[in-house]
Amino acid sequence: MVLSLAIITALLPATVADAQALQSGPNAGDAYEITMIREASQRGSDESSSNSYDKDTLIERVIGIRTDGLELEYDLPADSKDRSSTWQFPARVFKPRSGPLQLANRPELESRLDDWLKGANWTREMCGRWIFTWNAFRIECDPQSAIQSIEAFDLSSANISEGAAYRATNALASGTLTKTPARAGDHLTLTTVMDVDPEAVRHARAESDVAVGEIMRKPVTLDAALRDRAKEAISGTISVTFEMDSAGNVSRRTTVTKIETKKADGSSETQTDTQTLERKRLARS
């Protein structure tokens, strides 16, 4: 779950906010289902392979409309199995026409955090530590982390239009969005391809190494992990496709990251990560 996090978490870009979310005329009571699917595969030169699949969902509700932005609530689906292990949701935020999201129910989250820690027999000293239960995750104790999770599900925070520059996390430079054939039912599809930034990938992997070392009780410093990762030759691409609805809003974003790694011992591996983020309006009850 992105809310409890795997060891490597790719934070999606939160650039200049615009009025896309307001263009379709939201009304109080509107609700949307936002689904994130992550698929990963890895193939090694020694013929080893692995695959993984993960799906997370948030429900976005329009609570109120102001002249300067929207009051929104984000929550897990009613039948989510993650509810008992996640204290950050429901979270209420204010989304201004310009600027970052603002957390609106911090005291409520602080209270739920205290109950969550108590239920797990943890003190605040556990905050920030990595542990492994059914999954590897970092014990998060900052209410602001709810905003970070919400931003990962945001499809309206970048300037998405034909000819616009777009830069994905871990990309070496920006790419230009160009029009491509749309799927049936879509108004417009825009795509760009960027080269990966080897240093950004190495740094993310080194941070993962530090987390694994903490979990396995074999500590490794970030500097040591970076020195070890510097021996790897990394190359690859990041392709991003945006699908727009008839109102000009982004309904789906698909990001495919392909990375080839050549190690110092001569072995190599190819990793392909596909992330699909889709936003659908729910019928009013």
Rosetta blueprint (number, residue, H / E / L):
1 M L
2 V L
3 L L
4 S L
5 L L
6 A L
7 I L
8 I L
9 T L
10 A L
11 L L
12 L L
13 P L
14 A L
15 T L
16 V L
17 A L
18 D L
19 A L
20 Q H
21 A H
22 L H
23 Q H
24 S L
25 G L
26 P L
27 N L
28 A L
29 G L
30 D L
31 A E
32 Y E
33 E E
34 I E
35 T E
36 M E
37 I E
38 R E
39 E E
40 A E
41 S E
42 Q E
43 R E
44 G E
45 S L
46 D L
47 E L
48 S L
49 S E
50 S E
51 N E
52 S E
53 Y E
54 D E
55 K E
56 D E
57 T E
58 L E
59 I E
60 E E
61 R E
62 V E
63 I E
64 G E
65 I E
66 R E
67 T L
68 D L
69 G E
70 L E
71 E E
72 L E
73 E E
74 Y E
75 D E
76 L L
77 P L
78 A L
79 D L
80 S L
81 K L
82 D L
83 R H
84 S H
85 S H
86 T L
87 W L
88 Q L
89 F L
90 P L
91 A E
92 R E
93 V E
94 F E
95 K E
96 P E
97 R L
98 S L
99 G L
100 P L
101 L L
102 Q E
103 L E
104 A L
105 N L
106 R H
107 P H
108 E H
109 L H
110 E H
111 S H
112 R H
113 L H
114 D H
115 D H
116 W H
117 L H
118 K H
119 G H
120 A L
121 N L
122 W L
123 T L
124 R H
125 E H
126 M H
127 C L
128 G L
129 R L
130 W E
131 I E
132 F E
133 T L
134 W L
135 N L
136 A E
137 F E
138 R E
139 I L
140 E L
141 C L
142 D L
143 P L
144 Q L
145 S H
146 A H
147 I H
148 Q H
149 S H
150 I H
151 E H
152 A H
153 F L
154 D L
155 L L
156 S L
157 S L
158 A L
159 N L
160 I L
161 S L
162 E L
163 G L
164 A L
165 A E
166 Y E
167 R L
168 A L
169 T L
170 N L
171 A E
172 L L
173 A L
174 S L
175 G E
176 T E
177 L L
178 T E
179 K E
180 T E
181 P L
182 A L
183 R L
184 A L
185 G L
186 D L
187 H L
188 L E
189 T E
190 L E
191 T E
192 T E
193 V E
194 M E
195 D E
196 V E
197 D L
198 P H
199 E H
200 A H
201 V H
202 R H
203 H H
204 A H
205 R H
206 A H
207 E H
208 S H
209 D H
210 V H
211 A H
212 V H
213 G H
214 E H
215 I H
216 M L
217 R L
218 K L
219 P L
220 V L
221 T L
222 L H
223 D H
224 A H
225 A H
226 L H
227 R H
228 D H
229 R H
230 A L
231 K L
232 E L
233 A E
234 I E
235 S E
236 G E
237 T E
238 I E
239 S E
240 V E
241 T E
242 F E
243 E E
244 M E
245 D L
246 S L
247 A L
248 G L
249 N L
250 V E
251 S E
252 R E
253 R E
254 T E
255 T E
256 V E
257 T E
258 K E
259 I E
260 E E
261 T E
262 K E
263 K L
264 A L
265 D L
266 G L
267 S L
268 S E
269 E E
270 T E
271 Q E
272 T E
273 D E
274 T E
275 Q E
276 T E
277 L E
278 E E
279 R E
280 K E
281 R E
282 L L
283 A L
284 R L
285 S L
